[in-house]
Structure formats: structure tokens, C-alpha cells
């Protein structure tokens, strides 16, 4: 999880394969800090979101087009799998040598994976030392993905003319994204809650400096919010999404905005309660580390009132995360997608983190 980059190098393209959008970002490390080389995105059509074969065909074509129409340097990339394609599980195992730890983790996973272990690619992240059942243990975050799903995404990327040099998951990429910002000593002692609100799900991530200490995927995102609004207003989900978009700005009708969020009170309460359970679990195992703040990223983070309502339920100071803070822009970079340097750009956190998390040879 450490940030390992070589100065003066073009970093790989960060390829964020979200459920509703594919985003591509490439950064360059300079003597001062980072520079944005190129950035672009493509919307995944609704019919491709539910059909895996159509999704892969669309992604391959969209990525080739983004490469051809932007100033990406080279084709090396690090990609993240969609949240719904990954399985996350916290387990506690005794403090053992690495070779024995892997076996202990597999025992703890027995009956919990949605597919046979032999058909999965399984990795583990040590979150930290904990105490349980009267002995010192390790808290381990298990990451698993179906081997067939992983191979399908790798094959798609290869056909799109990309050289995949790494695969990551969204929670790790988010922590990597902000690790270069949180460099003070107390940043390693106080946990930051990252809330990545996407279309189909919400990632709840707790980071200590550049280390991920907790991750969970909640099955509630923008799609669910749009559906609640649609049912309350008796319109289609697409119309509900358009209404929400119209009300995001300061010029929106305050009365209409109040009515919309009245419809969402139950959903916000439910999401807040799930996040509170995550915080309680974290604080029960890492008792010496408090959670100091919440940072909202992802496409839904542009809805400031939604983020404020959730933060109030969590009783935490909160802000909208800007993955492009301290990033300079090469001439024309990001102009085609309207990246406004004057405003936070929370939707780009995963893609930026993927590019920043590269390990490059000198």
C-alpha cells in the first residue's frame, strides 16, 4: 500500500471500471508534485450493465476510442474491478508466518465465498494487530474475485490494446489517492473514513495514513436513491435521476429540494446505520485509533446535501474529497471532460489512485 513512484516518470493509466462509467486517468510525477497528462470517461449504456458479454464488448470499444482521442502516453495501465465483482471479508487469524497465515485465512473463509476457493483468486491485506479470544491476532482483509471474471476483464483490456501491469480494488485505490495528501504524523494515528458512493454500491473504507484498515461494500448507491425518488414522485428512474441532477446546483428550487430529501429520509437513515455499524466494528478492534473525519468521493459525492445528511448521522466532520488537489494540469489535459480545477472532482478518486499506486522500475 506504500506510495512507490519514480520521479520524472509517466505513470500507468488508471482504469476505473465502474458499473456505470469507465474512467481513465494518467499522471506524471515531477520534481514538485504530480501533473495530469490525460483524463476521459465513457458512460456504460443501461443495456450493457446487466449483460456481461455486452458490457465487455462495450468496454473494449470505449477504451480503444478513449486511447485514440486523448494524449495518453503509452498503454501501460492498472485497472480496478467493479465493486460488485469483488468479495471482501474481514477475518481474524493468529499471528503466524506468512505461509501459515494463508492457510489459516482459507480456513476462516470456509463456506463464506460465493464460489469455490479453487475457482477464485484470493489475496489478503493485513489491516493490523488485534486482540481476540485471549491472544494476539491479525485482522486480515480478504479480497477475492472469480477467476473467470478476472480473466474476462484482463482479456477485454488486452483486446483494447492495453498492457495491464497491475490489478487493484477500489478501496485500495482510494487510500492510495489520498496518501500523498495525508503525510503528517497524526494522519497515521487518526483514521479517515472514505465513503465512495457510486451508482450500484457504496464503498466504506477506513484508512490510517497510506494503510487500509477496513473495507466493506454496501449494496446501496445512486441507483437505489433514484429508485426511491422515482417511486415517491411516480416517475421513471431516469426522470428521477434528471430531477436530482437539476437540483444539485445552488440555483435549484429550495422547496423542491426539501421535498426530494424528505423522500430520501428513510434511505439516508438506512445507509447511515450501515456505516455506523462499520465504524463500531472498526473501533471495537482498533481501540487506540479514533475516526477523525469523513471524506466523500464517487459520482454521488457531487450531491453535497446527501453527503451532509449522512455525515450528520455519523456525527463526523466531513468534506467532499478532491483527488486532484496538488495536481498540476498539462496543457489541455481534462478539458474535454470539463474538469474544473476550481471545484472538487470526487468521481475521479479511484482512477487517480490507480495511476498513483504504480510501482515503476527506475
VEXVOMI-61226 format. One record per residue (C-alpha): residue in three letters; chain; x, y, z. Coordinates in nm, 2 decimals, decimal comma. Layout:
<rs>
+------+-----+--------+--------+--------+
| type | mol |      X |      Y |      Z |
+------+-----+--------+--------+--------+
|  ALA |   A |      X |      Y |      Z |
...
+------+-----+--------+--------+--------+
</rs>
This chain:
<rs>
+------+-----+--------+--------+--------+
| type | mol |      X |      Y |      Z |
+------+-----+--------+--------+--------+
|  UNK |   A |   0,00 |   0,00 |   0,00 |
|  UNK |   A |   0,30 |   0,23 |   0,02 |
|  UNK |   A |   0,32 |   0,50 |  -0,24 |
|  UNK |   A |   0,62 |   0,40 |  -0,46 |
|  UNK |   A |   0,67 |   0,62 |  -0,76 |
|  UNK |   A |   0,98 |   0,73 |  -0,95 |
|  UNK |   A |   1,02 |   1,10 |  -1,02 |
|  UNK |   A |   1,02 |   1,22 |  -1,38 |
|  UNK |   A |   0,82 |   0,91 |  -1,49 |
|  UNK |   A |   0,49 |   0,88 |  -1,67 |
|  UNK |   A |   0,28 |   0,67 |  -1,45 |
|  UNK |   A |   0,05 |   0,40 |  -1,59 |
|  UNK |   A |  -0,30 |   0,48 |  -1,69 |
|  UNK |   A |  -0,55 |   0,43 |  -1,41 |
|  UNK |   A |  -0,85 |   0,24 |  -1,55 |
|  UNK |   A |  -1,16 |   0,26 |  -1,32 |
|  UNK |   A |  -1,41 |   0,01 |  -1,44 |
|  UNK |   A |  -1,72 |   0,13 |  -1,26 |
|  UNK |   A |  -2,06 |  -0,01 |  -1,30 |
|  UNK |   A |  -2,20 |   0,30 |  -1,49 |
|  UNK |   A |  -1,89 |   0,47 |  -1,62 |
|  UNK |   A |  -1,53 |   0,38 |  -1,73 |
|  UNK |   A |  -1,28 |   0,64 |  -1,64 |
|  UNK |   A |  -0,91 |   0,67 |  -1,75 |
|  UNK |   A |  -0,65 |   0,89 |  -1,59 |
|  UNK |   A |  -0,28 |   0,92 |  -1,64 |
|  UNK |   A |  -0,04 |   1,12 |  -1,41 |
|  UNK |   A |   0,32 |   1,21 |  -1,44 |
|  UNK |   A |   0,55 |   1,26 |  -1,14 |
|  UNK |   A |   0,75 |   1,58 |  -1,15 |
|  UNK |   A |   1,02 |   1,72 |  -0,92 |
|  UNK |   A |   0,75 |   1,93 |  -0,74 |
|  UNK |   A |   0,44 |   1,70 |  -0,74 |
|  UNK |   A |   0,21 |   1,54 |  -0,99 |
|  UNK |   A |   0,09 |   1,65 |  -1,33 |
|  UNK |   A |  -0,23 |   1,54 |  -1,50 |
|  UNK |   A |  -0,14 |   1,41 |  -1,85 |
|  UNK |   A |  -0,48 |   1,30 |  -1,97 |
|  UNK |   A |  -0,83 |   1,21 |  -1,85 |
|  UNK |   A |  -1,15 |   1,09 |  -2,01 |
|  UNK |   A |  -1,46 |   0,87 |  -1,94 |
|  UNK |   A |  -1,74 |   0,69 |  -2,12 |
|  UNK |   A |  -2,09 |   0,61 |  -2,00 |
|  UNK |   A |  -2,19 |   0,25 |  -1,99 |
|  UNK |   A |  -2,53 |   0,21 |  -2,16 |
|  UNK |   A |  -2,80 |   0,06 |  -1,94 |
|  UNK |   A |  -2,84 |  -0,25 |  -2,15 |
|  UNK |   A |  -2,47 |  -0,33 |  -2,10 |
|  UNK |   A |  -2,47 |  -0,30 |  -1,73 |
|  UNK |   A |  -2,68 |  -0,62 |  -1,68 |
|  UNK |   A |  -2,53 |  -0,83 |  -1,96 |
|  UNK |   A |  -2,17 |  -0,93 |  -1,90 |
|  UNK |   A |  -2,10 |  -1,01 |  -2,27 |
|  UNK |   A |  -2,24 |  -0,68 |  -2,39 |
|  UNK |   A |  -2,05 |  -0,50 |  -2,12 |
|  UNK |   A |  -1,72 |  -0,64 |  -2,22 |
|  UNK |   A |  -1,78 |  -0,56 |  -2,59 |
|  UNK |   A |  -1,87 |  -0,20 |  -2,50 |
|  UNK |   A |  -1,57 |  -0,16 |  -2,26 |
|  UNK |   A |  -1,33 |  -0,28 |  -2,52 |
|  UNK |   A |  -1,46 |  -0,04 |  -2,79 |
|  UNK |   A |  -1,49 |   0,25 |  -2,55 |
|  UNK |   A |  -1,13 |   0,21 |  -2,42 |
|  UNK |   A |  -0,99 |   0,20 |  -2,77 |
|  UNK |   A |  -1,17 |   0,52 |  -2,85 |
|  UNK |   A |  -1,05 |   0,70 |  -2,54 |
|  UNK |   A |  -0,69 |   0,59 |  -2,61 |
|  UNK |   A |  -0,72 |   0,72 |  -2,97 |
|  UNK |   A |  -0,88 |   1,06 |  -2,89 |
|  UNK |   A |  -0,66 |   1,16 |  -2,59 |
|  UNK |   A |  -0,29 |   1,22 |  -2,52 |
|  UNK |   A |  -0,23 |   0,92 |  -2,31 |
|  UNK |   A |   0,14 |   0,83 |  -2,31 |
|  UNK |   A |   0,19 |   0,46 |  -2,38 |
|  UNK |   A |  -0,06 |   0,18 |  -2,30 |
|  UNK |   A |   0,05 |   0,06 |  -1,96 |
|  UNK |   A |  -0,24 |   0,05 |  -1,72 |
|  UNK |   A |  -0,35 |  -0,05 |  -1,37 |
|  UNK |   A |  -0,72 |  -0,14 |  -1,36 |
|  UNK |   A |  -0,97 |  -0,19 |  -1,08 |
|  UNK |   A |  -1,25 |  -0,43 |  -1,10 |
|  UNK |   A |  -1,61 |  -0,32 |  -1,04 |
|  UNK |   A |  -1,71 |  -0,34 |  -0,67 |
|  UNK |   A |  -1,99 |  -0,60 |  -0,75 |
|  UNK |   A |  -1,72 |  -0,83 |  -0,90 |
|  UNK |   A |  -1,51 |  -0,84 |  -0,58 |
|  UNK |   A |  -1,57 |  -1,02 |  -0,25 |
|  UNK |   A |  -1,44 |  -0,85 |   0,08 |
|  UNK |   A |  -1,43 |  -1,03 |   0,41 |
|  UNK |   A |  -1,26 |  -0,94 |   0,74 |
|  UNK |   A |  -1,12 |  -1,24 |   0,93 |
|  UNK |   A |  -0,91 |  -1,27 |   1,25 |
|  UNK |   A |  -0,62 |  -1,52 |   1,24 |
|  UNK |   A |  -0,34 |  -1,60 |   1,49 |
|  UNK |   A |  -0,01 |  -1,43 |   1,43 |
|  UNK |   A |   0,17 |  -1,68 |   1,21 |
|  UNK |   A |   0,45 |  -1,69 |   0,95 |
|  UNK |   A |   0,32 |  -1,58 |   0,61 |
|  UNK |   A |   0,29 |  -1,93 |   0,46 |
|  UNK |   A |   0,08 |  -2,05 |   0,75 |
|  UNK |   A |  -0,13 |  -1,73 |   0,76 |
|  UNK |   A |  -0,26 |  -1,80 |   0,41 |
|  UNK |   A |  -0,38 |  -2,15 |   0,52 |
|  UNK |   A |  -0,54 |  -2,00 |   0,83 |
|  UNK |   A |  -0,72 |  -1,74 |   0,62 |
|  UNK |   A |  -0,86 |  -2,01 |   0,39 |
|  UNK |   A |  -1,00 |  -2,20 |   0,69 |
|  UNK |   A |  -1,17 |  -1,89 |   0,81 |
|  UNK |   A |  -1,33 |  -1,84 |   0,46 |
|  UNK |   A |  -1,48 |  -2,19 |   0,45 |
|  UNK |   A |  -1,84 |  -2,16 |   0,34 |
|  UNK |   A |  -1,83 |  -1,78 |   0,31 |
|  UNK |   A |  -1,71 |  -1,73 |  -0,05 |
|  UNK |   A |  -1,98 |  -1,71 |  -0,32 |
|  UNK |   A |  -1,78 |  -1,96 |  -0,53 |
|  UNK |   A |  -1,55 |  -2,25 |  -0,47 |
|  UNK |   A |  -1,20 |  -2,14 |  -0,35 |
|  UNK |   A |  -1,04 |  -2,33 |  -0,64 |
|  UNK |   A |  -1,23 |  -2,10 |  -0,88 |
|  UNK |   A |  -1,12 |  -1,78 |  -0,71 |
|  UNK |   A |  -0,82 |  -1,55 |  -0,70 |
|  UNK |   A |  -0,77 |  -1,47 |  -0,33 |
|  UNK |   A |  -0,54 |  -1,20 |  -0,18 |
|  UNK |   A |  -0,51 |  -1,08 |   0,17 |
|  UNK |   A |  -0,43 |  -0,74 |   0,33 |
|  UNK |   A |  -0,31 |  -0,72 |   0,69 |
|  UNK |   A |  -0,51 |  -0,44 |   0,85 |
|  UNK |   A |  -0,33 |  -0,45 |   1,18 |
|  UNK |   A |  -0,27 |  -0,64 |   1,51 |
|  UNK |   A |  -0,57 |  -0,70 |   1,73 |
|  UNK |   A |  -0,65 |  -0,90 |   2,04 |
|  UNK |   A |  -0,92 |  -1,17 |   2,05 |
|  UNK |   A |  -1,00 |  -1,49 |   2,23 |
|  UNK |   A |  -0,73 |  -1,42 |   2,48 |
|  UNK |   A |  -0,44 |  -1,39 |   2,23 |
|  UNK |   A |  -0,28 |  -1,16 |   1,99 |
|  UNK |   A |  -0,42 |  -1,19 |   1,64 |
|  UNK |   A |  -0,41 |  -1,03 |   1,30 |
|  UNK |   A |  -0,70 |  -0,85 |   1,14 |
|  UNK |   A |  -0,69 |  -0,95 |   0,77 |
|  UNK |   A |  -0,90 |  -0,81 |   0,49 |
|  UNK |   A |  -0,96 |  -1,09 |   0,23 |
|  UNK |   A |  -1,01 |  -0,99 |  -0,13 |
|  UNK |   A |  -1,14 |  -1,25 |  -0,37 |
|  UNK |   A |  -1,26 |  -1,25 |  -0,73 |
|  UNK |   A |  -1,39 |  -1,52 |  -0,95 |
|  UNK |   A |  -1,10 |  -1,64 |  -1,17 |
|  UNK |   A |  -1,33 |  -1,64 |  -1,48 |
|  UNK |   A |  -1,44 |  -1,28 |  -1,41 |
|  UNK |   A |  -1,08 |  -1,16 |  -1,37 |
|  UNK |   A |  -0,97 |  -1,33 |  -1,68 |
|  UNK |   A |  -1,26 |  -1,18 |  -1,88 |
|  UNK |   A |  -1,16 |  -0,83 |  -1,78 |
|  UNK |   A |  -0,79 |  -0,90 |  -1,85 |
|  UNK |   A |  -0,88 |  -1,04 |  -2,19 |
|  UNK |   A |  -1,10 |  -0,73 |  -2,26 |
|  UNK |   A |  -0,82 |  -0,50 |  -2,17 |
|  UNK |   A |  -0,57 |  -0,69 |  -2,39 |
|  UNK |   A |  -0,80 |  -0,67 |  -2,69 |
|  UNK |   A |  -0,84 |  -0,29 |  -2,62 |
|  UNK |   A |  -0,46 |  -0,27 |  -2,67 |
|  UNK |   A |  -0,38 |  -0,21 |  -2,31 |
|  UNK |   A |  -0,07 |  -0,36 |  -2,13 |
|  UNK |   A |  -0,21 |  -0,44 |  -1,78 |
|  UNK |   A |   0,07 |  -0,41 |  -1,53 |
|  UNK |   A |  -0,15 |  -0,44 |  -1,22 |
|  UNK |   A |  -0,50 |  -0,51 |  -1,09 |
|  UNK |   A |  -0,63 |  -0,33 |  -0,78 |
|  UNK |   A |  -0,96 |  -0,28 |  -0,60 |
|  UNK |   A |  -1,15 |   0,04 |  -0,54 |
|  UNK |   A |  -1,09 |   0,07 |  -0,17 |
|  UNK |   A |  -0,71 |   0,04 |  -0,21 |
|  UNK |   A |  -0,70 |   0,29 |  -0,49 |
|  UNK |   A |  -0,89 |   0,54 |  -0,28 |
|  UNK |   A |  -0,64 |   0,51 |   0,01 |
|  UNK |   A |  -0,36 |   0,54 |  -0,24 |
|  UNK |   A |  -0,52 |   0,85 |  -0,39 |
|  UNK |   A |  -0,52 |   1,05 |  -0,07 |
|  UNK |   A |  -0,20 |   0,90 |   0,09 |
|  UNK |   A |   0,01 |   1,17 |  -0,07 |
|  UNK |   A |  -0,21 |   1,44 |   0,09 |
|  UNK |   A |  -0,21 |   1,29 |   0,45 |
|  UNK |   A |   0,15 |   1,29 |   0,53 |
|  UNK |   A |   0,16 |   1,43 |   0,89 |
|  UNK |   A |   0,24 |   1,21 |   1,18 |
|  UNK |   A |  -0,11 |   1,24 |   1,33 |
|  UNK |   A |  -0,26 |   1,12 |   1,00 |
|  UNK |   A |  -0,12 |   0,78 |   1,07 |
|  UNK |   A |  -0,28 |   0,78 |   1,42 |
|  UNK |   A |  -0,63 |   0,91 |   1,33 |
|  UNK |   A |  -0,84 |   0,71 |   1,09 |
|  UNK |   A |  -1,01 |   0,87 |   0,79 |
|  UNK |   A |  -1,35 |   0,73 |   0,67 |
|  UNK |   A |  -1,37 |   0,73 |   0,29 |
|  UNK |   A |  -1,72 |   0,70 |   0,15 |
|  UNK |   A |  -1,72 |   0,61 |  -0,22 |
|  UNK |   A |  -2,08 |   0,65 |  -0,34 |
|  UNK |   A |  -2,12 |   0,50 |  -0,69 |
|  UNK |   A |  -2,41 |   0,41 |  -0,90 |
|  UNK |   A |  -2,47 |   0,05 |  -0,78 |
|  UNK |   A |  -2,30 |   0,04 |  -0,44 |
|  UNK |   A |  -2,11 |   0,23 |  -0,17 |
|  UNK |   A |  -1,76 |   0,15 |  -0,06 |
|  UNK |   A |  -1,69 |   0,22 |   0,31 |
|  UNK |   A |  -1,31 |   0,24 |   0,36 |
|  UNK |   A |  -1,11 |   0,33 |   0,67 |
|  UNK |   A |  -0,75 |   0,44 |   0,62 |
|  UNK |   A |  -0,46 |   0,51 |   0,85 |
|  UNK |   A |  -0,22 |   0,72 |   0,65 |
|  UNK |   A |  -0,14 |   0,50 |   0,35 |
|  UNK |   A |  -0,27 |   0,18 |   0,51 |
|  UNK |   A |  -0,62 |   0,04 |   0,46 |
|  UNK |   A |  -0,76 |  -0,08 |   0,79 |
|  UNK |   A |  -1,12 |  -0,16 |   0,70 |
|  UNK |   A |  -1,33 |  -0,21 |   0,38 |
|  UNK |   A |  -1,69 |  -0,31 |   0,32 |
|  UNK |   A |  -1,92 |  -0,29 |   0,02 |
|  UNK |   A |  -2,27 |  -0,17 |   0,08 |
|  UNK |   A |  -2,54 |  -0,26 |  -0,17 |
|  UNK |   A |  -2,68 |   0,09 |  -0,19 |
|  UNK |   A |  -2,58 |   0,36 |  -0,43 |
|  UNK |   A |  -2,72 |   0,62 |  -0,67 |
|  UNK |   A |  -2,94 |   0,36 |  -0,85 |
|  UNK |   A |  -3,12 |   0,28 |  -0,52 |
|  UNK |   A |  -3,16 |   0,65 |  -0,44 |
|  UNK |   A |  -3,30 |   0,72 |  -0,78 |
|  UNK |   A |  -3,55 |   0,44 |  -0,75 |
|  UNK |   A |  -3,67 |   0,57 |  -0,41 |
|  UNK |   A |  -3,72 |   0,92 |  -0,56 |
|  UNK |   A |  -3,89 |   0,76 |  -0,87 |
|  UNK |   A |  -4,14 |   0,57 |  -0,65 |
|  UNK |   A |  -4,21 |   0,88 |  -0,44 |
|  UNK |   A |  -4,27 |   1,11 |  -0,74 |
|  UNK |   A |  -4,43 |   0,84 |  -0,96 |
|  UNK |   A |  -4,18 |   0,89 |  -1,24 |
|  UNK |   A |  -3,92 |   0,67 |  -1,41 |
|  UNK |   A |  -3,58 |   0,62 |  -1,26 |
|  UNK |   A |  -3,43 |   0,81 |  -1,55 |
|  UNK |   A |  -3,66 |   1,11 |  -1,47 |
|  UNK |   A |  -3,58 |   1,09 |  -1,10 |
|  UNK |   A |  -3,20 |   1,10 |  -1,19 |
|  UNK |   A |  -3,26 |   1,41 |  -1,40 |
|  UNK |   A |  -3,46 |   1,58 |  -1,12 |
|  UNK |   A |  -3,18 |   1,51 |  -0,87 |
|  UNK |   A |  -2,92 |   1,65 |  -1,12 |
|  UNK |   A |  -3,12 |   1,97 |  -1,18 |
|  UNK |   A |  -3,14 |   2,03 |  -0,80 |
|  UNK |   A |  -2,77 |   1,99 |  -0,73 |
|  UNK |   A |  -2,68 |   2,35 |  -0,81 |
|  UNK |   A |  -2,74 |   2,64 |  -0,58 |
|  UNK |   A |  -2,99 |   2,78 |  -0,83 |
|  UNK |   A |  -3,23 |   2,48 |  -0,78 |
|  UNK |   A |  -3,57 |   2,54 |  -0,62 |
|  UNK |   A |  -3,52 |   2,51 |  -0,24 |
|  UNK |   A |  -3,88 |   2,39 |  -0,18 |
|  UNK |   A |  -3,84 |   2,11 |  -0,45 |
|  UNK |   A |  -3,50 |   2,02 |  -0,30 |
|  UNK |   A |  -3,66 |   1,99 |   0,05 |
|  UNK |   A |  -3,94 |   1,77 |  -0,09 |
|  UNK |   A |  -3,69 |   1,54 |  -0,26 |
|  UNK |   A |  -3,48 |   1,49 |   0,05 |
|  UNK |   A |  -3,79 |   1,43 |   0,25 |
|  UNK |   A |  -3,85 |   1,13 |   0,02 |
|  UNK |   A |  -3,49 |   1,01 |   0,10 |
|  UNK |   A |  -3,51 |   1,03 |   0,48 |
|  UNK |   A |  -3,56 |   0,66 |   0,53 |
|  UNK |   A |  -3,29 |   0,56 |   0,27 |
|  UNK |   A |  -3,04 |   0,80 |   0,42 |
|  UNK |   A |  -3,11 |   0,67 |   0,77 |
|  UNK |   A |  -3,06 |   0,31 |   0,65 |
|  UNK |   A |  -2,73 |   0,40 |   0,48 |
|  UNK |   A |  -2,61 |   0,59 |   0,78 |
|  UNK |   A |  -2,70 |   0,30 |   1,01 |
|  UNK |   A |  -2,50 |   0,06 |   0,80 |
|  UNK |   A |  -2,20 |   0,29 |   0,81 |
|  UNK |   A |  -2,23 |   0,33 |   1,18 |
|  UNK |   A |  -2,21 |  -0,05 |   1,22 |
|  UNK |   A |  -1,89 |  -0,04 |   1,02 |
|  UNK |   A |  -1,74 |   0,23 |   1,24 |
|  UNK |   A |  -1,84 |   0,04 |   1,56 |
|  UNK |   A |  -1,67 |  -0,27 |   1,42 |
|  UNK |   A |  -1,35 |  -0,08 |   1,34 |
|  UNK |   A |  -1,34 |   0,10 |   1,68 |
|  UNK |   A |  -1,40 |  -0,23 |   1,86 |
|  UNK |   A |  -1,09 |  -0,39 |   1,72 |
|  UNK |   A |  -0,86 |  -0,08 |   1,69 |
|  UNK |   A |  -0,93 |   0,08 |   2,02 |
|  UNK |   A |  -0,63 |   0,31 |   2,01 |
|  UNK |   A |  -0,73 |   0,47 |   1,68 |
|  UNK |   A |  -1,03 |   0,70 |   1,66 |
|  UNK |   A |  -1,21 |   0,80 |   1,34 |
|  UNK |   A |  -1,15 |   1,17 |   1,29 |
|  UNK |   A |  -1,32 |   1,27 |   0,96 |
|  UNK |   A |  -1,52 |   1,15 |   0,67 |
|  UNK |   A |  -1,43 |   1,22 |   0,30 |
|  UNK |   A |  -1,69 |   1,16 |   0,04 |
|  UNK |   A |  -1,58 |   1,05 |  -0,31 |
|  UNK |   A |  -1,75 |   0,89 |  -0,61 |
|  UNK |   A |  -2,02 |   1,02 |  -0,85 |
|  UNK |   A |  -2,28 |   1,07 |  -0,58 |
|  UNK |   A |  -2,05 |   1,29 |  -0,38 |
|  UNK |   A |  -2,14 |   1,59 |  -0,60 |
|  UNK |   A |  -2,47 |   1,58 |  -0,41 |
|  UNK |   A |  -2,35 |   1,79 |  -0,11 |
|  UNK |   A |  -2,68 |   1,77 |   0,07 |
|  UNK |   A |  -2,68 |   1,39 |   0,06 |
|  UNK |   A |  -2,33 |   1,38 |   0,19 |
|  UNK |   A |  -2,41 |   1,63 |   0,47 |
|  UNK |   A |  -2,71 |   1,43 |   0,58 |
|  UNK |   A |  -2,51 |   1,11 |   0,60 |
|  UNK |   A |  -2,22 |   1,28 |   0,78 |
|  UNK |   A |  -2,47 |   1,42 |   1,04 |
|  UNK |   A |  -2,59 |   1,07 |   1,12 |
|  UNK |   A |  -2,23 |   0,96 |   1,16 |
|  UNK |   A |  -2,15 |   1,26 |   1,38 |
|  UNK |   A |  -1,83 |   1,32 |   1,19 |
|  UNK |   A |  -1,68 |   1,64 |   1,03 |
|  UNK |   A |  -1,69 |   1,57 |   0,66 |
|  UNK |   A |  -1,58 |   1,71 |   0,33 |
|  UNK |   A |  -1,60 |   1,63 |  -0,04 |
|  UNK |   A |  -1,27 |   1,47 |  -0,15 |
|  UNK |   A |  -1,07 |   1,62 |  -0,43 |
|  UNK |   A |  -0,83 |   1,37 |  -0,58 |
|  UNK |   A |  -0,67 |   1,64 |  -0,80 |
|  UNK |   A |  -0,56 |   1,86 |  -0,51 |
|  UNK |   A |  -0,19 |   1,94 |  -0,56 |
|  UNK |   A |  -0,20 |   1,81 |  -0,91 |
|  UNK |   A |  -0,10 |   2,04 |  -1,19 |
|  UNK |   A |  -0,26 |   2,00 |  -1,54 |
|  UNK |   A |  -0,06 |   1,96 |  -1,86 |
|  UNK |   A |  -0,19 |   2,19 |  -2,14 |
|  UNK |   A |  -0,54 |   2,07 |  -2,24 |
|  UNK |   A |  -0,55 |   1,77 |  -2,00 |
|  UNK |   A |  -0,90 |   1,70 |  -1,89 |
|  UNK |   A |  -1,05 |   1,99 |  -2,08 |
|  UNK |   A |  -1,26 |   1,76 |  -2,30 |
|  UNK |   A |  -1,44 |   1,62 |  -1,99 |
|  UNK |   A |  -1,49 |   1,96 |  -1,82 |
|  UNK |   A |  -1,26 |   1,91 |  -1,53 |
|  UNK |   A |  -1,29 |   2,23 |  -1,33 |
|  UNK |   A |  -0,98 |   2,29 |  -1,12 |
|  UNK |   A |  -1,18 |   2,53 |  -0,90 |
|  UNK |   A |  -1,41 |   2,26 |  -0,78 |
|  UNK |   A |  -1,35 |   1,92 |  -0,61 |
|  UNK |   A |  -1,37 |   1,63 |  -0,86 |
|  UNK |   A |  -1,47 |   1,33 |  -0,63 |
|  UNK |   A |  -1,57 |   1,10 |  -0,91 |
|  UNK |   A |  -1,21 |   1,06 |  -1,02 |
|  UNK |   A |  -1,06 |   0,93 |  -0,69 |
|  UNK |   A |  -1,03 |   0,57 |  -0,79 |
|  UNK |   A |  -0,88 |   0,64 |  -1,13 |
|  UNK |   A |  -0,63 |   0,88 |  -0,98 |
|  UNK |   A |  -0,54 |   0,64 |  -0,71 |
|  UNK |   A |  -0,48 |   0,36 |  -0,96 |
|  UNK |   A |  -0,23 |   0,57 |  -1,15 |
|  UNK |   A |  -0,06 |   0,69 |  -0,84 |
|  UNK |   A |  -0,03 |   0,35 |  -0,68 |
|  UNK |   A |   0,21 |   0,23 |  -0,96 |
|  UNK |   A |   0,53 |   0,06 |  -0,88 |
|  UNK |   A |   0,78 |   0,15 |  -1,15 |
|  UNK |   A |   1,13 |   0,04 |  -1,22 |
|  UNK |   A |   1,40 |   0,31 |  -1,23 |
+------+-----+--------+--------+--------+
</rs>
